[in-house]
Amino acid sequence: MPTSTPYAVPIVASVLRQLRPTSVLDVGIGFGKYGFVVREYLDVWDLADYRDYGSDQWRTRLEGIEATPEYITPLQEYLYDTIHRGEAQTIIDGLRRFDVIIMGDVLEHFEKDEGRRLVRKLYEHADSCVLLMFPPDCERNESVLHNPYESHRSAWNRRDFSSYENVTYRVLEGRTAMVALTRPGCVAPVLTPSFAGRARTGWRGMVAKSLVRVMGARRASAMVSRVARRKIVLTG
Ligand SMILES: C[S@@+](CC[C@H](N)C(=O)[O-])C[C@H]1O[C@@H](n2cnc3c(N)ncnc32)[C@H](O)[C@@H]1O
């Protein structure tokens, strides 16, 4: 289906607010859910004047790739600056780099080797981070919607990403696995729905980084939240 479970939506929104990318690629846009999330939380959220609401004021470069042309409607045409029609595994070679690349519920449609090659290419095209979502324990199913691009061909888990340097992995409600592959030198996002998560600079940043290094992001965040008596999410 050109859609997916909703569990990752608030986390993707939070990650976008943590990383503040200026360019995003959405691979396998389907109905366009992540296009909405990107536009709403990067371009509309900080609106200061209602007259700046229109797409001519949007600053994020948002591109998408979609293999099923029937799924593309004026809805997505409005949200995305460019939609590349065709297969991600070849289209990606001709694209520029992006701060963040999102691929939600697409990986399971590839045979394992081709999926691995695509993830590596996405990683090479990302300046900050690749975010992947997929159903854990996905079962093979060749006849979804009579669309070959919807067939379930592979199952993935945390071990499939062990060759990457900085991997964050979380399973949501047992239904959606979420992976962040962060590029060297970049701060890994915390996979939390909280909007309190953001990279800190100056002396706060140094303290946050040290705490996260020693305790891990989750325990460090819990400790400073207790002390401050409000929710704080440390990303290092
Ligand atoms: C399950 S839907 C997910 C849609 C959306 N990303 C979401 O999470 O709601 C998978 C989408 O990926 C597209 N797709 C599958 N294989 C693809 C490929 N090789 N290249 C580009 N798009 C592909 C399908 O056409 C479909 O729109």
PDBQT file of the ligand as one rigid body, heavy atoms in Angstrom, charges set to zero:
ROOT
HETATM    1  C1  LIG A 301       4.573   0.818   1.725  1.00  0.00    +0.000 C 
HETATM    2  S1  LIG A 301       4.670   2.239   0.693  1.00  0.00    +0.000 S 
HETATM    3  C2  LIG A 301       5.338   3.460   1.842  1.00  0.00    +0.000 C 
HETATM    4  C3  LIG A 301       4.942   4.861   1.459  1.00  0.00    +0.000 C 
HETATM    5  C4  LIG A 301       5.479   5.944   2.393  1.00  0.00    +0.000 C 
HETATM    6  N1  LIG A 301       6.923   5.987   2.375  1.00  0.00    +0.000 N 
HETATM    7  C5  LIG A 301       4.974   5.729   3.798  1.00  0.00    +0.000 C 
HETATM    8  O1  LIG A 301       5.780   5.336   4.671  1.00  0.00    +0.000 OA
HETATM    9  O2  LIG A 301       3.799   5.973   4.045  1.00  0.00    +0.000 OA
HETATM   10  C6  LIG A 301       6.054   1.851  -0.332  1.00  0.00    +0.000 C 
HETATM   11  C7  LIG A 301       6.235   2.837  -1.478  1.00  0.00    +0.000 C 
HETATM   12  O3  LIG A 301       7.519   2.639  -2.077  1.00  0.00    +0.000 OA
HETATM   13  C8  LIG A 301       7.373   2.622  -3.487  1.00  0.00    +0.000 C 
HETATM   14  N2  LIG A 301       8.476   1.813  -4.018  1.00  0.00    +0.000 N 
HETATM   15  C9  LIG A 301       8.630   0.464  -3.927  1.00  0.00    +0.000 A 
HETATM   16  N3  LIG A 301       9.756   0.085  -4.548  1.00  0.00    +0.000 NA
HETATM   17  C10 LIG A 301      10.331   1.222  -5.023  1.00  0.00    +0.000 A 
HETATM   18  C11 LIG A 301      11.522   1.473  -5.754  1.00  0.00    +0.000 A 
HETATM   19  N4  LIG A 301      12.329   0.490  -6.141  1.00  0.00    +0.000 N 
HETATM   20  N5  LIG A 301      11.826   2.758  -6.067  1.00  0.00    +0.000 NA
HETATM   21  C12 LIG A 301      10.998   3.772  -5.684  1.00  0.00    +0.000 A 
HETATM   22  N6  LIG A 301       9.846   3.580  -5.021  1.00  0.00    +0.000 NA
HETATM   23  C13 LIG A 301       9.515   2.319  -4.674  1.00  0.00    +0.000 A 
HETATM   24  C14 LIG A 301       6.003   2.021  -3.716  1.00  0.00    +0.000 C 
HETATM   25  O4  LIG A 301       5.478   2.335  -4.981  1.00  0.00    +0.000 OA
HETATM   26  C15 LIG A 301       5.203   2.677  -2.568  1.00  0.00    +0.000 C 
HETATM   27  O5  LIG A 301       4.715   3.940  -2.917  1.00  0.00    +0.000 OA
ENDROOT
TORSDOF 0
